[in-house]
Amino acid sequence: MNILKLGLLATILISSSCSTIYFDNGNKTGHVVKKSIHHHAVFALVEVSAPLDLKGTCGDNKEWSSVKVETKFGTALLNSILTSAIRIPGSWSMNNTEISCASVSAE
């Protein structure tokens, strides 16, 4: 039984990977205005959280400059534990998101 628990723990740790993806809107530099956690299911094919509202978050006089989607080690570990508890691979995952906004330049 201890070998089974050790194997499960090793599998959870190995499958806990970190990643960061940036979506940039040109060369604008902005500041972070909103941080949130985004939930999805079924191998990230189904959004559980509402889609990110970039225009609504930044307002009328600003536009989004960058969106950062990150899976930190703690989040990845929690994703693995939740998936193991549900016993369906890829059933649930979450990412940390940050939306940065910049002032609209007059052209």
Secondary structure, 3 states (H helix, E strand, C coil): CHHHHHHHHHHHHHCCCCEEEEEECCCCCCEEEEEEEEEEECCCCEECCCCCCHHHHHCCCEEEEEEEEEECHHHHHHHHHHHHHHCCCCCEEEEEEEEEEEECCCC
